[in-house]
């Protein structure tokens, strides 16, 4: 596709081999689908700007095209977004649950078990 795609593919392949992990594990670690990773490995596509920056920082990629080398310092570090206030409020409520607020019911179901539970969460 392009010199960048080829260099990007080579660097990802090198790191997968160096880490001794599967394509599935690599895709999971990178937060992308296996299909996207296959496309990168076969130089059929490269990630867009934000995803590329994220991947560069996550795996400390170093890509050389001709006399130009880019690495994670070539991109601003991706910002970590905080959870919305509602979501944080729910976590606070879940963390405040007492044992007496939790009811667990275990029943035999076929060859396994069925687990159900109820939680009284204060409003």
N, C-alpha and C positions, 0 to 999 in steps of 0.2 A: 504494500500500500504506500508507505513512505519510509524514509530513513528513520524517522522518529518511531513509527509503529514497530519497525524491525528491532530497533534498540530497546524499546519498551518491552517487547515480547521476550527478547533475550535476557533482560534483567530479571523479569518475573520468573522465567524458567530457571535461571541460575539460583534465585532465592528459594524456589520450591525444592529444587534438588538439594541445596545446602541445608535446608531445614528438615529434609527427609519427610515431607508431608504429602498427602494426596491432593489432587485437584479439588476435591470436595472440601477438604479441610482448609485449603488455601482460600477458596471462595468464601467460606464461612468466616475465616479470620479477617478477610478483607471487607466483609459486608457486602458482597456482590453475588450474583447468581453464578452457577457453574457455566451457564451459556455465555455470560458476559466474559468470564475468565477465559473460556475457550477462544472467544473472539479476540481477546487481547493476546493470548499465546500464539495464535495463528496470524497475528498482525492484520486481522480483518477490520479491527476498530481499536480506538484508544478512548480512555475515559474523557469526559468533558472536564472543564476547568476545576470545579469544586471537588469532584470525585478524584481527579488526578492529584490535586493538592492533598486530599485526605489519604490517598494511597501512598504518596511520596513520604508523608510524615509517619504513617503507620508502619511501613516496612523499610523506611530509610533508603528508598530507592535512589540510585545514581545512574543517570542515563547520559551517554555521550553520543552526540551526532556530529561527525566531523571534528572540529576543534572546540565545539561548545558542549559543556557538561552542565547538566542541571541536577539538583538534588533537592532535599526538603527545604533547604534554605532559600531556594528560588521562589518559594511560595509562602504566603502568609500562613501561619498556623491556623487550622480550622478552629472556629469558635465552638465551644461546647454550649449548647442551649440548655437552659434550666427548664425544669418541668413547670407547667402552668400551675398557678396558685391553687386551683381546684384539685389538681392531682396531688400536690403536696399536702393539702388539707386532708385528703382521703388517707394518705400514708400516715399522717399524725393520728387519725382516728384508728386505723388498723393497729398501729403501735401501742395504742392505749387499751386494747382489748385485754380483759382479765380472763382467767381460766373459767370462772363461773359464767362468763358471757358466751362461751363456746360449747356447743353440743355436737358430738360426733356419733354417728350411727353406722355400724358396720354390719352388713348382711351378706350371707353366702348367695352368690348369683352364678348359677351354672357351675363351671369349673373354677371360678374366681370369686372375688368379693366385690361388693358394691359399697362404696364409701360416700356418705352424705354428711353434710354438716350445716349448722346454722350458727350465725354470729349475730348477737345483739350489738349494733354499733350506735353509740349515742349520737343524737342529731346535732 
